Amino acid sequence: MGSKDISLYVLKMVVADLGSEFFTKDVSEDSRMTKAHFDLTDHSHYHAFVGKALSEYQGELGIRKIGYHQKRGSIWKKSM
């Protein structure tokens, strides 16, 4: 169980609908993410799994990490 269990397809949909800057939890708390990953959402590291997947797929998602917010996770910026 981990970041490899996060769907790139769903990540792409969610990130596409967010603004130019967003937090990890904006992605992980999106209803499409929680529905697609219902078996992971109760895991204590669910948000970290999503953050790691964002990091691993940042090239495909067209994003880059620009900072960190203690309560909402990393801050991401779209590069496209």
N, CA, C and O atoms as CSV, one atom per row, in Angstrom:
chain,resi,resn,atom,element,x,y,z
A,1,MET,N,N,0.849,-1.176,0.000
A,1,MET,CA,C,0.000,0.000,0.000
A,1,MET,C,C,0.893,1.237,0.000
A,1,MET,O,O,1.789,1.371,0.834
A,2,GLY,N,N,0.636,2.136,-0.946
A,2,GLY,CA,C,1.448,3.339,-1.000
A,2,GLY,C,C,1.111,4.199,-2.193
A,2,GLY,O,O,0.025,4.087,-2.761
A,3,SER,N,N,2.038,5.058,-2.578
A,3,SER,CA,C,1.802,6.021,-3.652
A,3,SER,C,C,1.539,5.353,-4.993
A,3,SER,O,O,0.857,5.927,-5.842
A,4,LYS,N,N,2.068,4.150,-5.199
A,4,LYS,CA,C,1.837,3.429,-6.459
A,4,LYS,C,C,0.386,2.981,-6.595
A,4,LYS,O,O,-0.051,2.616,-7.686
A,5,ASP,N,N,-0.364,3.007,-5.492
A,5,ASP,CA,C,-1.783,2.649,-5.525
A,5,ASP,C,C,-2.674,3.835,-5.879
A,5,ASP,O,O,-3.891,3.684,-5.989
A,6,ILE,N,N,-2.080,5.008,-6.057
A,6,ILE,CA,C,-2.832,6.213,-6.421
A,6,ILE,C,C,-2.954,6.254,-7.947
A,6,ILE,O,O,-1.963,6.122,-8.664
A,7,SER,N,N,-4.166,6.437,-8.422
A,7,SER,CA,C,-4.448,6.440,-9.857
A,7,SER,C,C,-3.956,7.727,-10.527
A,7,SER,O,O,-4.378,8.827,-10.170
A,8,LEU,N,N,-3.065,7.570,-11.497
A,8,LEU,CA,C,-2.597,8.719,-12.267
A,8,LEU,C,C,-3.748,9.344,-13.043
A,8,LEU,O,O,-3.812,10.566,-13.178
A,9,TYR,N,N,-4.647,8.529,-13.548
A,9,TYR,CA,C,-5.805,9.017,-14.294
A,9,TYR,C,C,-6.643,9.975,-13.436
A,9,TYR,O,O,-7.014,11.057,-13.891
A,10,VAL,N,N,-6.934,9.578,-12.213
A,10,VAL,CA,C,-7.734,10.425,-11.314
A,10,VAL,C,C,-6.936,11.657,-10.910
A,10,VAL,O,O,-7.484,12.758,-10.855
A,11,LEU,N,N,-5.640,11.482,-10.625
A,11,LEU,CA,C,-4.797,12.634,-10.299
A,11,LEU,C,C,-4.860,13.682,-11.408
A,11,LEU,O,O,-5.009,14.874,-11.137
A,12,LYS,N,N,-4.745,13.230,-12.659
A,12,LYS,CA,C,-4.784,14.161,-13.788
A,12,LYS,C,C,-6.095,14.927,-13.833
A,12,LYS,O,O,-6.095,16.135,-14.070
A,13,MET,N,N,-7.208,14.245,-13.609
A,13,MET,CA,C,-8.521,14.912,-13.631
A,13,MET,C,C,-8.613,15.971,-12.537
A,13,MET,O,O,-9.049,17.095,-12.783
A,14,VAL,N,N,-8.201,15.604,-11.337
A,14,VAL,CA,C,-8.317,16.520,-10.200
A,14,VAL,C,C,-7.395,17.722,-10.385
A,14,VAL,O,O,-7.830,18.863,-10.226
A,15,VAL,N,N,-6.139,17.482,-10.717
A,15,VAL,CA,C,-5.178,18.576,-10.893
A,15,VAL,C,C,-5.632,19.512,-12.007
A,15,VAL,O,O,-5.485,20.729,-11.887
A,16,ALA,N,N,-6.175,18.968,-13.077
A,16,ALA,CA,C,-6.639,19.800,-14.197
A,16,ALA,C,C,-7.719,20.791,-13.756
A,16,ALA,O,O,-7.814,21.888,-14.306
A,17,ASP,N,N,-8.523,20.412,-12.776
A,17,ASP,CA,C,-9.625,21.269,-12.325
A,17,ASP,C,C,-9.221,22.263,-11.234
A,17,ASP,O,O,-10.022,23.117,-10.853
A,18,LEU,N,N,-8.007,22.164,-10.734
A,18,LEU,CA,C,-7.548,23.086,-9.687
A,18,LEU,C,C,-6.930,24.332,-10.308
A,18,LEU,O,O,-6.605,24.358,-11.495
A,19,GLY,N,N,-6.777,25.353,-9.491
A,19,GLY,CA,C,-6.153,26.592,-9.932
A,19,GLY,C,C,-4.666,26.409,-10.193
A,19,GLY,O,O,-4.149,25.294,-10.134
A,20,SER,N,N,-3.992,27.496,-10.476
A,20,SER,CA,C,-2.576,27.428,-10.835
A,20,SER,C,C,-1.688,27.025,-9.659
A,20,SER,O,O,-0.592,26.506,-9.867
A,21,GLU,N,N,-2.144,27.255,-8.434
A,21,GLU,CA,C,-1.434,26.806,-7.233
A,21,GLU,C,C,-2.423,26.088,-6.331
A,21,GLU,O,O,-3.579,26.495,-6.215
A,22,PHE,N,N,-1.966,25.026,-5.698
A,22,PHE,CA,C,-2.842,24.234,-4.843
A,22,PHE,C,C,-2.009,23.455,-3.841
A,22,PHE,O,O,-0.793,23.331,-3.988
A,23,PHE,N,N,-2.677,22.930,-2.818
A,23,PHE,CA,C,-2.036,22.126,-1.776
A,23,PHE,C,C,-2.298,20.646,-2.022
A,23,PHE,O,O,-3.241,20.279,-2.723
A,24,THR,N,N,-1.464,19.811,-1.447
A,24,THR,CA,C,-1.654,18.365,-1.550
A,24,THR,C,C,-3.053,17.966,-1.094
A,24,THR,O,O,-3.705,17.151,-1.746
A,25,LYS,N,N,-3.515,18.525,0.003
A,25,LYS,CA,C,-4.831,18.141,0.522
A,25,LYS,C,C,-5.979,18.627,-0.362
A,25,LYS,O,O,-7.084,18.092,-0.274
A,26,ASP,N,N,-5.743,19.627,-1.209
A,26,ASP,CA,C,-6.777,20.004,-2.182
A,26,ASP,C,C,-7.020,18.838,-3.128
A,26,ASP,O,O,-8.135,18.635,-3.609
A,27,VAL,N,N,-5.974,18.082,-3.385
A,27,VAL,CA,C,-6.077,16.904,-4.249
A,27,VAL,C,C,-6.628,15.719,-3.453
A,27,VAL,O,O,-7.614,15.102,-3.856
A,28,SER,N,N,-5.997,15.408,-2.338
A,28,SER,CA,C,-6.363,14.198,-1.589
A,28,SER,C,C,-7.775,14.250,-1.022
A,28,SER,O,O,-8.395,13.204,-0.829
A,29,GLU,N,N,-8.298,15.446,-0.752
A,29,GLU,CA,C,-9.643,15.567,-0.191
A,29,GLU,C,C,-10.718,15.710,-1.256
A,29,GLU,O,O,-11.903,15.729,-0.923
A,30,ASP,N,N,-10.347,15.811,-2.517
A,30,ASP,CA,C,-11.315,15.908,-3.604
A,30,ASP,C,C,-12.170,14.634,-3.621
A,30,ASP,O,O,-11.655,13.531,-3.437
A,31,SER,N,N,-13.460,14.794,-3.842
A,31,SER,CA,C,-14.370,13.639,-3.791
A,31,SER,C,C,-14.028,12.568,-4.826
A,31,SER,O,O,-14.267,11.385,-4.584
A,32,ARG,N,N,-13.482,12.956,-5.959
A,32,ARG,CA,C,-13.093,11.957,-6.965
A,32,ARG,C,C,-11.942,11.097,-6.460
A,32,ARG,O,O,-11.881,9.899,-6.734
A,33,MET,N,N,-11.028,11.725,-5.718
A,33,MET,CA,C,-9.905,10.980,-5.146
A,33,MET,C,C,-10.388,10.036,-4.044
A,33,MET,O,O,-9.985,8.874,-4.002
A,34,THR,N,N,-11.235,10.523,-3.168
A,34,THR,CA,C,-11.677,9.679,-2.053
A,34,THR,C,C,-12.545,8.529,-2.557
A,34,THR,O,O,-12.505,7.437,-1.990
A,35,LYS,N,N,-13.325,8.754,-3.606
A,35,LYS,CA,C,-14.128,7.661,-4.172
A,35,LYS,C,C,-13.246,6.638,-4.876
A,35,LYS,O,O,-13.463,5.434,-4.742
A,36,ALA,N,N,-12.262,7.106,-5.620
A,36,ALA,CA,C,-11.391,6.200,-6.370
A,36,ALA,C,C,-10.439,5.428,-5.455
A,36,ALA,O,O,-9.975,4.346,-5.813
A,37,HIS,N,N,-10.151,5.978,-4.285
A,37,HIS,CA,C,-9.175,5.366,-3.379
A,37,HIS,C,C,-9.792,5.079,-2.008
A,37,HIS,O,O,-9.135,5.216,-0.976
A,38,PHE,N,N,-11.065,4.678,-2.019
A,38,PHE,CA,C,-11.793,4.457,-0.771
A,38,PHE,C,C,-11.083,3.464,0.153
A,38,PHE,O,O,-11.231,3.532,1.374
A,39,ASP,N,N,-10.318,2.550,-0.429
A,39,ASP,CA,C,-9.616,1.559,0.377
A,39,ASP,C,C,-8.353,2.123,1.039
A,39,ASP,O,O,-7.764,1.478,1.907
A,40,LEU,N,N,-7.944,3.322,0.630
A,40,LEU,CA,C,-6.741,3.951,1.196
A,40,LEU,C,C,-7.049,5.116,2.130
A,40,LEU,O,O,-6.215,5.472,2.963
A,41,THR,N,N,-8.221,5.710,2.006
A,41,THR,CA,C,-8.495,6.968,2.707
A,41,THR,C,C,-8.452,6.849,4.231
A,41,THR,O,O,-8.213,7.843,4.917
A,42,ASP,N,N,-8.674,5.674,4.758
A,42,ASP,CA,C,-8.604,5.495,6.209
A,42,ASP,C,C,-7.186,5.227,6.705
A,42,ASP,O,O,-6.937,5.208,7.911
A,43,HIS,N,N,-6.268,5.023,5.779
A,43,HIS,CA,C,-4.877,4.773,6.167
A,43,HIS,C,C,-4.279,6.062,6.732
A,43,HIS,O,O,-4.547,7.149,6.220
A,44,SER,N,N,-3.487,5.944,7.766
A,44,SER,CA,C,-2.917,7.128,8.421
A,44,SER,C,C,-1.976,7.914,7.509
A,44,SER,O,O,-1.682,9.077,7.787
A,45,HIS,N,N,-1.504,7.304,6.437
A,45,HIS,CA,C,-0.576,7.977,5.519
A,45,HIS,C,C,-1.203,8.299,4.168
A,45,HIS,O,O,-0.484,8.573,3.207
A,46,TYR,N,N,-2.525,8.272,4.079
A,46,TYR,CA,C,-3.202,8.523,2.804
A,46,TYR,C,C,-2.753,9.828,2.149
A,46,TYR,O,O,-2.410,9.836,0.967
A,47,HIS,N,N,-2.749,10.923,2.894
A,47,HIS,CA,C,-2.360,12.217,2.319
A,47,HIS,C,C,-0.904,12.189,1.855
A,47,HIS,O,O,-0.560,12.795,0.840
A,48,ALA,N,N,-0.058,11.491,2.596
A,48,ALA,CA,C,1.348,11.345,2.198
A,48,ALA,C,C,1.464,10.518,0.917
A,48,ALA,O,O,2.306,10.809,0.068
A,49,PHE,N,N,0.623,9.487,0.773
A,49,PHE,CA,C,0.621,8.692,-0.462
A,49,PHE,C,C,0.307,9.595,-1.655
A,49,PHE,O,O,0.953,9.512,-2.700
A,50,VAL,N,N,-0.693,10.454,-1.480
A,50,VAL,CA,C,-1.082,11.361,-2.565
A,50,VAL,C,C,0.048,12.343,-2.852
A,50,VAL,O,O,0.361,12.603,-4.013
A,51,GLY,N,N,0.659,12.887,-1.810
A,51,GLY,CA,C,1.772,13.814,-1.996
A,51,GLY,C,C,2.944,13.174,-2.724
A,51,GLY,O,O,3.565,13.791,-3.590
A,52,LYS,N,N,3.237,11.935,-2.366
A,52,LYS,CA,C,4.342,11.236,-3.031
A,52,LYS,C,C,3.988,10.965,-4.489
A,52,LYS,O,O,4.844,11.085,-5.365
A,53,ALA,N,N,2.736,10.600,-4.757
A,53,ALA,CA,C,2.308,10.366,-6.138
A,53,ALA,C,C,2.392,11.665,-6.947
A,53,ALA,O,O,2.812,11.644,-8.104
A,54,LEU,N,N,1.999,12.784,-6.354
A,54,LEU,CA,C,2.125,14.077,-7.048
A,54,LEU,C,C,3.584,14.341,-7.390
A,54,LEU,O,O,3.900,14.812,-8.482
A,55,SER,N,N,4.459,14.036,-6.458
A,55,SER,CA,C,5.885,14.244,-6.679
A,55,SER,C,C,6.424,13.311,-7.771
A,55,SER,O,O,7.169,13.737,-8.654
A,56,GLU,N,N,6.035,12.040,-7.696
A,56,GLU,CA,C,6.510,11.063,-8.677
A,56,GLU,C,C,6.000,11.349,-10.088
A,56,GLU,O,O,6.704,11.096,-11.065
A,57,TYR,N,N,4.780,11.874,-10.196
A,57,TYR,CA,C,4.159,12.119,-11.493
A,57,TYR,C,C,4.168,13.590,-11.899
A,57,TYR,O,O,3.442,13.981,-12.813
A,58,GLN,N,N,4.975,14.405,-11.236
A,58,GLN,CA,C,4.917,15.843,-11.506
A,58,GLN,C,C,5.174,16.174,-12.971
A,58,GLN,O,O,4.589,17.125,-13.488
A,59,GLY,N,N,6.020,15.427,-13.646
A,59,GLY,CA,C,6.263,15.668,-15.072
A,59,GLY,C,C,5.023,15.435,-15.902
A,59,GLY,O,O,4.668,16.261,-16.742
A,60,GLU,N,N,4.361,14.313,-15.672
A,60,GLU,CA,C,3.126,13.995,-16.403
A,60,GLU,C,C,1.987,14.951,-16.047
A,60,GLU,O,O,1.117,15.227,-16.873
A,61,LEU,N,N,2.001,15.447,-14.825
A,61,LEU,CA,C,0.938,16.346,-14.367
A,61,LEU,C,C,1.223,17.810,-14.705
A,61,LEU,O,O,0.331,18.653,-14.615
A,62,GLY,N,N,2.445,18.106,-15.086
A,62,GLY,CA,C,2.805,19.489,-15.399
A,62,GLY,C,C,2.808,20.391,-14.179
A,62,GLY,O,O,2.358,21.536,-14.235
A,63,ILE,N,N,3.327,19.856,-13.062
A,63,ILE,CA,C,3.363,20.619,-11.809
A,63,ILE,C,C,4.762,20.561,-11.223
A,63,ILE,O,O,5.595,19.747,-11.622
A,64,ARG,N,N,4.999,21.453,-10.257
A,64,ARG,CA,C,6.246,21.410,-9.493
A,64,ARG,C,C,5.960,21.894,-8.078
A,64,ARG,O,O,5.074,22.718,-7.855
A,65,LYS,N,N,6.721,21.372,-7.133
A,65,LYS,CA,C,6.554,21.755,-5.731
A,65,LYS,C,C,7.224,23.097,-5.515
A,65,LYS,O,O,8.366,23.297,-5.928
A,66,ILE,N,N,6.521,24.022,-4.869
A,66,ILE,CA,C,7.091,25.350,-4.619
A,66,ILE,C,C,7.180,25.677,-3.130
A,66,ILE,O,O,7.723,26.717,-2.757
A,67,GLY,N,N,6.658,24.812,-2.289
A,67,GLY,CA,C,6.721,25.093,-0.862
A,67,GLY,C,C,5.984,24.048,-0.061
A,67,GLY,O,O,5.542,23.022,-0.578
A,68,TYR,N,N,5.864,24.347,1.239
A,68,TYR,CA,C,5.225,23.411,2.142
A,68,TYR,C,C,4.394,24.179,3.162
A,68,TYR,O,O,4.834,25.194,3.703
A,69,HIS,N,N,3.208,23.690,3.412
A,69,HIS,CA,C,2.305,24.260,4.403
A,69,HIS,C,C,2.019,23.161,5.418
A,69,HIS,O,O,1.600,22.066,5.042
A,70,GLN,N,N,2.234,23.435,6.665
A,70,GLN,CA,C,2.162,22.401,7.690
A,70,GLN,C,C,0.821,21.665,7.733
A,70,GLN,O,O,0.804,20.449,7.926
A,71,LYS,N,N,-0.289,22.360,7.562
A,71,LYS,CA,C,-1.597,21.721,7.688
A,71,LYS,C,C,-2.164,21.197,6.373
A,71,LYS,O,O,-2.974,20.270,6.390
A,72,ARG,N,N,-1.771,21.750,5.255
A,72,ARG,CA,C,-2.370,21.383,3.965
A,72,ARG,C,C,-1.405,20.621,3.062
A,72,ARG,O,O,-1.786,20.253,1.951
A,73,GLY,N,N,-0.190,20.373,3.489
A,73,GLY,CA,C,0.772,19.639,2.685
A,73,GLY,C,C,1.583,20.548,1.791
A,73,GLY,O,O,1.625,21.762,1.990
A,74,SER,N,N,2.222,19.955,0.811
A,74,SER,CA,C,3.055,20.736,-0.111
A,74,SER,C,C,2.212,21.675,-0.966
A,74,SER,O,O,1.035,21.430,-1.227
A,75,ILE,N,N,2.857,22.761,-1.392
A,75,ILE,CA,C,2.217,23.706,-2.301
A,75,ILE,C,C,2.758,23.389,-3.695
A,75,ILE,O,O,3.968,23.291,-3.900
A,76,TRP,N,N,1.855,23.234,-4.630
A,76,TRP,CA,C,2.193,22.875,-5.999
A,76,TRP,C,C,1.801,23.981,-6.953
A,76,TRP,O,O,0.816,24.683,-6.727
A,77,LYS,N,N,2.560,24.138,-8.010
A,77,LYS,CA,C,2.264,25.133,-9.040
A,77,LYS,C,C,2.268,24.455,-10.397
A,77,LYS,O,O,3.154,23.660,-10.710
A,78,LYS,N,N,1.269,24.781,-11.192
A,78,LYS,CA,C,1.218,24.244,-12.555
A,78,LYS,C,C,2.277,24.957,-13.382
A,78,LYS,O,O,2.431,26.175,-13.297
A,79,SER,N,N,2.995,24.197,-14.170
A,79,SER,CA,C,4.063,24.776,-14.992
A,79,SER,C,C,3.625,24.984,-16.418
A,79,SER,O,O,4.378,25.531,-17.224
A,80,MET,N,N,2.440,24.565,-16.742
A,80,MET,CA,C,1.921,24.737,-18.107
A,80,MET,C,C,0.940,25.875,-18.159
A,80,MET,O,O,0.397,26.173,-19.222
